[in-house]
Amino acid sequence: MTGRARARSRLQITVEESEVVVIGAGQAGLSSAYHLRRFRYEPVVLDAADGPGGAWRHRSPSLTMEKVHGIFDLPGVRRPPGGDGRRPAADVVPGYYAAYERAIGLDVLRPVRVTAVRRGPGERLVVESGSGAWAARAVVNASGTWTRPYWPYYPGRGSFAGRQLHYAWYRGPEEFAGRHVVVVGGGASAMHVLSEVAGVAAATTWVTRRPPVLEEEFFGEQARRAAVAKVEERVRAGFPPQSIVSVTGLRYSVALREALAKGALERLQMFDRIVADGVAWDDGGFVPADTIVWATGFRSALDHLAPLRLREPQGGIRVDGTRVVKEPRLQLVGYGPSASTIGANRAGREAARNVREHLAARPSRPAA
């Protein structure tokens, strides 16, 4: 399809007008919607999934609540108390989010996958999807990271004769019975895999780029704020965000303690290349493997924002808090410091305040 044909196709889409559109109904999106409604806006909330829960609905059934490094209550409605520790997070968290949407009367439109956000007429941003389009005076983007698993490149990856999978597709230890497994990554995801696979596989090898830093289990509010501030420094300068764990270190979680008890935390320096039957180092080292699990994190799912041309030369999107510097009608939540349960609620509140300030300063004009 030519550019002119694509333009005609966009013009044929029915465009609805809205004050605010929220893209994504995970923790950051729900928090944003809650605070927007407290400011008397009624946002259109779009979510690509076919049910509540955000990324949590896709987690491994073996990830129980006691292994999760922290779930924060959404604003206004606390999670019911109870013994959820051994229940799968993929059941508990989506259940809570569904109850939350009902409790606050939030009607999320789903499944609606946003394909593009463009600058439109009347000082509006046009949010396009296969299900329709919305012309909004402000947009809060909370599209998360789960759909963008990060696979770092290493020489020889295509020559590996065994199986490679990203943590996003990990579904428990049973399928690794009797296998030689290399786990790549230094965060909570790697701890989850090692804590389970080490008791089932013939052998496990843990490799990371940097030596892991193990911290005490207690992680108070002051430490959380300091960690978020370090990540925020990068995105303020236009650099791609770092993961929270890169500045917090690894906590002595249930998963970490299980992996430690099984002797699975003898870490090796990251290998230099992959060969058909394992991984190798330039100094002659070699570890046989028939499975590599890449617990290497995720990147922000922001492809739909490409028409706005927001990227800085450093590779990231420059934000001031949650406000995008190049496009003040757009708020990014679940990006950088708010891409975790530590910062998502705070970011939702800040995004709603920024939207209120922006809209109050500019009278409404029709989109066409």
FENMOTA-V53833 format. One record per residue. RES is the residue in three letters. OMEGA is omega in radians with two decimals (NA if undefined). BURIAL is b if it has 9 or more other C-alpha atoms within 8 Angstrom, else e. Layout:
BEGIN
res = [RES:RES]
omega = [OMEGA:OMEGA]
burial = [BURIAL:BURIAL]
END
This chain:
BEGIN
res = [MET:THR:GLY:ARG:ALA:ARG:ALA:ARG:SER:ARG:LEU:GLN:ILE:THR:VAL:GLU:GLU:SER:GLU:VAL:VAL:VAL:ILE:GLY:ALA:GLY:GLN:ALA:GLY:LEU:SER:SER:ALA:TYR:HIS:LEU:ARG:ARG:PHE:ARG:TYR:GLU:PRO:VAL:VAL:LEU:ASP:ALA:ALA:ASP:GLY:PRO:GLY:GLY:ALA:TRP:ARG:HIS:ARG:SER:PRO:SER:LEU:THR:MET:GLU:LYS:VAL:HIS:GLY:ILE:PHE:ASP:LEU:PRO:GLY:VAL:ARG:ARG:PRO:PRO:GLY:GLY:ASP:GLY:ARG:ARG:PRO:ALA:ALA:ASP:VAL:VAL:PRO:GLY:TYR:TYR:ALA:ALA:TYR:GLU:ARG:ALA:ILE:GLY:LEU:ASP:VAL:LEU:ARG:PRO:VAL:ARG:VAL:THR:ALA:VAL:ARG:ARG:GLY:PRO:GLY:GLU:ARG:LEU:VAL:VAL:GLU:SER:GLY:SER:GLY:ALA:TRP:ALA:ALA:ARG:ALA:VAL:VAL:ASN:ALA:SER:GLY:THR:TRP:THR:ARG:PRO:TYR:TRP:PRO:TYR:TYR:PRO:GLY:ARG:GLY:SER:PHE:ALA:GLY:ARG:GLN:LEU:HIS:TYR:ALA:TRP:TYR:ARG:GLY:PRO:GLU:GLU:PHE:ALA:GLY:ARG:HIS:VAL:VAL:VAL:VAL:GLY:GLY:GLY:ALA:SER:ALA:MET:HIS:VAL:LEU:SER:GLU:VAL:ALA:GLY:VAL:ALA:ALA:ALA:THR:THR:TRP:VAL:THR:ARG:ARG:PRO:PRO:VAL:LEU:GLU:GLU:GLU:PHE:PHE:GLY:GLU:GLN:ALA:ARG:ARG:ALA:ALA:VAL:ALA:LYS:VAL:GLU:GLU:ARG:VAL:ARG:ALA:GLY:PHE:PRO:PRO:GLN:SER:ILE:VAL:SER:VAL:THR:GLY:LEU:ARG:TYR:SER:VAL:ALA:LEU:ARG:GLU:ALA:LEU:ALA:LYS:GLY:ALA:LEU:GLU:ARG:LEU:GLN:MET:PHE:ASP:ARG:ILE:VAL:ALA:ASP:GLY:VAL:ALA:TRP:ASP:ASP:GLY:GLY:PHE:VAL:PRO:ALA:ASP:THR:ILE:VAL:TRP:ALA:THR:GLY:PHE:ARG:SER:ALA:LEU:ASP:HIS:LEU:ALA:PRO:LEU:ARG:LEU:ARG:GLU:PRO:GLN:GLY:GLY:ILE:ARG:VAL:ASP:GLY:THR:ARG:VAL:VAL:LYS:GLU:PRO:ARG:LEU:GLN:LEU:VAL:GLY:TYR:GLY:PRO:SER:ALA:SER:THR:ILE:GLY:ALA:ASN:ARG:ALA:GLY:ARG:GLU:ALA:ALA:ARG:ASN:VAL:ARG:GLU:HIS:LEU:ALA:ALA:ARG:PRO:SER:ARG:PRO:ALA:ALA]
omega = [-3.13:3.10:3.14:3.12:3.10:3.12:3.11:-3.14:3.12:-3.13:-3.12:-3.14:3.05:-3.09:3.07:3.11:3.12:3.05:-3.05:2.99:3.04:-3.14:3.13:-3.12:2.92:-3.07:-3.09:3.14:3.13:3.09:3.12:-3.13:3.13:-3.08:3.06:-3.14:3.06:3.07:3.05:2.93:3.09:-3.03:2.91:-3.10:-3.11:3.14:-3.07:-3.09:3.13:3.08:-3.12:3.02:-3.12:-3.12:-3.07:-3.11:-3.11:-3.09:3.12:3.08:3.12:3.12:-3.14:-3.07:-3.14:3.13:-3.13:-3.03:3.05:3.01:-3.12:3.09:3.02:-3.07:3.02:-3.10:-3.12:3.02:3.12:3.09:3.12:-3.09:-3.14:-2.95:-3.07:3.10:3.11:3.08:3.14:3.03:-3.01:-3.03:3.06:3.07:3.11:-3.14:3.11:3.11:3.13:3.13:3.11:-3.06:-3.11:3.09:-3.11:-3.14:-3.13:3.09:-3.13:-0.16:3.11:-3.13:3.13:-3.11:-3.12:2.95:-3.07:3.00:-3.08:3.14:3.09:-3.13:-3.14:2.98:-3.13:3.14:-3.06:3.07:3.06:-3.10:-3.12:-3.12:-3.12:3.05:-2.99:3.04:3.08:3.13:3.00:-3.13:-3.14:-3.01:2.99:-3.04:-2.92:-3.12:-3.14:3.09:-3.08:3.10:3.10:-3.13:2.97:-3.12:3.08:-3.07:-3.12:-3.11:-3.07:-3.08:-3.11:-3.10:3.01:3.07:3.04:3.13:3.14:-3.11:3.09:-3.09:3.10:-2.95:-2.95:-3.06:-3.11:-3.13:3.08:-3.08:3.07:-2.94:2.98:3.11:-3.09:3.06:-3.06:-3.09:-3.09:3.13:3.10:3.10:3.12:-3.12:-3.10:-3.10:-3.10:-3.05:-3.11:3.11:-3.03:-3.07:3.06:3.11:3.03:3.06:-3.13:3.12:3.09:3.09:-3.12:3.05:-3.14:3.08:-3.13:-3.09:3.09:-3.06:-3.10:-3.12:-3.00:-3.06:-3.13:3.11:3.11:-3.12:3.12:3.13:3.13:-3.12:-3.14:3.10:-3.10:3.12:-3.11:-3.07:3.06:-3.13:3.10:3.10:3.03:-3.08:2.99:3.04:3.09:-3.08:3.13:3.11:3.12:-2.99:3.13:3.11:3.11:-3.13:3.06:-3.11:-3.14:-3.13:3.09:3.12:3.13:-3.13:3.14:3.11:-3.04:-3.04:2.99:-2.96:3.02:3.03:-3.13:3.13:-3.12:-3.14:3.10:3.08:-3.01:-3.03:3.11:3.13:-3.01:3.11:-3.11:3.13:3.12:3.13:-3.12:3.03:3.10:3.14:2.99:3.10:3.03:3.06:-3.13:3.07:-2.92:2.99:-3.02:3.03:-3.12:-3.14:-3.01:-3.09:-3.11:3.10:-3.07:3.14:-3.13:3.11:-3.04:-3.03:3.04:3.08:3.14:3.07:-3.13:3.05:-3.10:3.11:3.00:-2.95:3.03:-3.08:3.08:-3.04:-3.11:-3.10:-3.04:3.05:-3.06:3.03:3.06:3.02:-2.99:-3.13:3.12:-3.03:-3.13:3.13:3.12:3.09:3.13:-2.98:-2.99:-3.13:3.13:-3.14:3.11:3.10:-3.13:3.13:-3.14:3.11:3.12:3.11:3.13:-3.13:-3.12:-3.08:3.13:-3.08:-3.06:3.13:-3.12:3.04:3.13:-3.11:-3.11:NA]
burial = [e:e:e:e:e:b:e:e:e:e:e:e:e:e:e:e:e:b:b:b:b:b:b:b:b:b:b:b:b:b:b:b:b:b:b:b:b:e:e:e:b:e:b:b:b:b:b:b:b:e:e:b:b:b:b:b:b:e:b:b:b:e:b:b:b:b:b:b:e:e:e:e:e:b:e:e:e:e:e:e:e:e:e:e:e:e:b:b:b:b:b:b:b:b:b:b:b:b:e:b:b:e:e:e:e:e:e:b:b:b:b:b:b:b:b:b:b:b:b:b:e:e:b:b:b:b:b:b:b:e:e:b:b:b:b:b:b:b:b:b:b:b:b:b:b:b:e:b:b:e:e:e:e:e:e:b:b:e:e:b:e:b:e:e:b:b:b:e:e:e:e:b:b:e:e:b:b:e:b:b:b:b:b:b:b:b:b:b:b:b:b:b:b:b:b:b:b:b:e:b:b:b:b:b:b:b:b:b:e:e:e:e:e:e:b:e:e:e:e:e:e:e:e:b:e:e:b:b:b:b:b:b:e:b:b:b:e:b:b:b:b:e:e:b:b:e:b:e:b:b:b:b:b:e:b:b:b:b:b:b:e:b:e:b:e:e:b:e:b:b:b:b:b:b:b:b:b:b:b:b:b:e:e:e:e:e:e:e:b:b:b:b:b:b:b:b:b:b:b:b:b:e:e:b:b:b:e:e:e:b:b:b:e:e:b:b:b:b:b:e:e:b:b:b:e:e:e:b:b:b:b:b:b:b:b:b:b:b:b:b:b:b:b:b:b:e:b:b:b:b:b:b:b:b:b:b:e:b:b:e:e:e:e:e:e:e:b:e]
END
